[in-house]
Amino acid sequence: EELADAGYVRGFPEDPLGGAFFVDATGRVQSTTLLDVLAVEQIRRLRVFIAAFRKEQGRWPASLEELADMGYVRSPPRHPNERKRFHYDPNTGELSDAPIAR
C-alpha cells in the first residue's frame, strides 16, 4: 500500500522472498528481505569486533559508538533498515536487531 500511495506502483506488489517493500526516507524502494540479509551480515561482523574489543580491552564496549571511538570500526554502525535498530547490551556483549517503536 505504501508504494501505491507514494505513486511508485499501481498496486501493492508481493515480495517473492516473503518480505515486504517500502519507500525509505530518501524515496528509495527497499526490500525488507534484502535489508534483513544485510543486517545479519553486519551483526556477524560487529560481533567479531565486539569480541576483539573484549579480548584486547578486558571488558565489553560501553556502546557500539565506542567501537568507532576506539578504531574497531570506521563509524558508529547504523542498521541498514531505517525501521529497525541495533540493540547492544554492554553488560553481556550481546547484539541483535529490533524494530523501532512507532
Buried (B, 14 or more C-beta within 10 A) or exposed (E): EEBEEEEBEEEEEEEEEEBBBBBEEEEEBBBBBBBBBEBEEBBEEBEEBBEEBEEEEEEBBEEBBBBBEEEBBEEEBEBBBBEBBBEBEBEEBEBEBEEEEE
